[in-house]
Amino acid sequence: MNPSQRTVAEVGEFALIRRAVAGRSQPDTTLLGPGDDAAIVRASDGRVAVSTDMLVQGRHFRLDWSSPHDVGRKAVAQNAADVFAMGARPTAFLVSLGCPPDTLASVVEGISAGIGEAAEALGAGVVGGDVVQADQVVVSVTVLGDLEGRAAVLRSGARVGDVVAVAGELGRSAAGLALLSAGVESSAGADHDNPLVAVHRVPSPPYHCALAAVDGPGGRATSMTDVSDGLLADLGHICEESRVGMDLSGAALRADADLVAVAERIGVDPQDWVLTGGEDHAFAGTFPAGTALPAGWTQIGLVRAGSGMSIDGTPVTGAVGWQSFSV
Amino acid sequence: MNPSQRTVAEVGEFALIRRAVAGRSQPDTTLLGPGDDAAIVRASDGRVAVSTDMLVQGRHFRLDWSSPHDVGRKAVAQNAADVFAMGARPTAFLVSLGCPPDTLASVVEGISAGIGEAAEALGAGVVGGDVVQADQVVVSVTVLGDLEGRAAVLRSGARVGDVVAVAGELGRSAAGLALLSAGVESSAGADHDNPLVAVHRVPSPPYHCALAAVDGPGGRATSMTDVSDGLLADLGHICEESRVGMDLSGAALRADADLVAVAERIGVDPQDWVLTGGEDHAFAGTFPAGTALPAGWTQIGLVRAGSGMSIDGTPVTGAVGWQSFSV
């Protein structure tokens, strides 16, 4: 019998880990890979950037909407975006996976493969992990990153007069999720052709733009974050940490034709996806006025004195993004 | 109303994180603490040791048997033991916490406080985390450690003729768990007086012994691990990685009077707890023959050629330790 069609209880924890690790190469930053009490990763400049995220089945993903492989790739993307948003490059991922004992081994293997392939594409290793029994599938990923001698770009560095800019797509993941939720798209194979649904399943953060914002020929970002909770929420974090406000341009944030078309089918305002949709993992940040924006970045507003966000001068009120315990 | 008596859904993710972080000091290894996309931790010798573990309610802990504070302290201990077992010292912890929306905020706060206090006692920071919605309480902890210029002690370094030794207690956590499981102890306050139950709730790994094994006046360990799955299982990992066998001394591993007394009440063999009980997080390792063992270490056997474990010459067979998907 194909072992992937057996359950995780039948295959066992140690065999699952062995199979997840087997055949995966490690970059030269992995000084000691999985298999001992801890892994050892190079931290070339004596500092390590580190972030962690937990994805829960039914809350952050559905296995009838995303393949296990998609879930693994998305987990890597959202963690990688966090270290790129500091101006660092990911070196290593650790993965803890909880699942019910009757989960097919193929689910665990798919998630592991997605994580492994996405990490490898970034030049990073998967250096450790854990597989445990839980009532639902839970994927907890930690990423380590190397600043390679650069100063980190913090959320607290925005200054009044700076240009607010984004790199990457906004609202497309939220639109894809709305399509799935509305049942307009079935869980059958044809979904894969819808680019918005594909973005929801596996975002493609423009990692090179984050590095260009710290190391490129253009201006250096004074603050940066990835858009995980929604543009207004994440820029709001920069405002709070930097003790500034921001005025955004409605025209620069207009929903494109793809979003408008889908919004009409579902009967919602596509602008909400652009302003409050998370999970695209675009990068948003601020740059000194008068400097050229790095490649891939587009101006969407200006940093102003005060606090909070406004659009074309009108203050934004109400819920602006993802909350873990919202209904 | 006391906010701790409200549910996590009422308090909200961001407020929970703010309250978990508030008032907690950071060691000087924390170059940038929580609140940005990633934290930044010093890695003084250009390497970082890293390990992760996931604890699931009902599987790894029960909130009627352990307080939230206990759960947090135990999560830190088991992760810290992993980096000490490499010869490293913990510098930072990251915590992802999943829980149902109707969980009392006091549960999340208790776990956070236990983690924070235990990390602080180790001189380490809690530098990041995540709070998400899940069907049960799930605590995922990642630890970073600093080797401080030392060579890591691997599981693969045991050599034929080496002395096998342990530092710390064996079987006491398993005995405490057996007491709780047998219902001999109630969940009322009086439990706290039973030292075996207390060890199950919060192990006290002899961290200084792990460092003495790499940096002390005695012999340097040729291999080391922490005892998390059970002594035979964890020494078995050293045997596999080092391609050696081990013969242990039954006399050196005899259950003490505390264990014998409890085993008689429950009607089991206390020797099983010593040999296969996990979660004490003792340290086990091997040392060159003829060198003095570091303080706190006791000889329990010898490394021999071949493979597998034997006790007084008799091969050990059958299940020897914790399996994540055992019934």
Interface residues (C-beta under 8 A of the other chain):
Chain A: V8 A9 G12 E13 F14 L31 L32 G35 D36 D37 A38 A39 I40 V41 R42 A43 S44 D45 G46 R47 V48 A49 V50 S51 T52 D53 M54 L55 V56 G58 R59 H60 A81 D82 V83 A85 M86 A88 A92 L94 V95 S96 L97 G98 P101 V127 G128 G129 D130 V131 V132 Q133 A134 D135 Q136 V138 S140 T142 V143 L144 G145 L147 A152 L154 R155 S156 M224 T225 D226 E241 Q323 S324 F325 V327
Chain B: V8 A9 G12 E13 F14 L31 L32 G35 D36 D37 A38 A39 I40 V41 R42 A43 S44 D45 G46 R47 V48 A49 V50 S51 T52 D53 M54 L55 V56 G58 R59 H60 A81 D82 V83 A85 M86 A88 A92 L94 V95 S96 L97 G98 P101 V127 G128 G129 D130 V131 V132 Q133 A134 D135 Q136 V138 S140 T142 V143 L144 G145 L147 A152 L154 R155 S156 M224 T225 D226 E241 Q323 S324 F325 V327
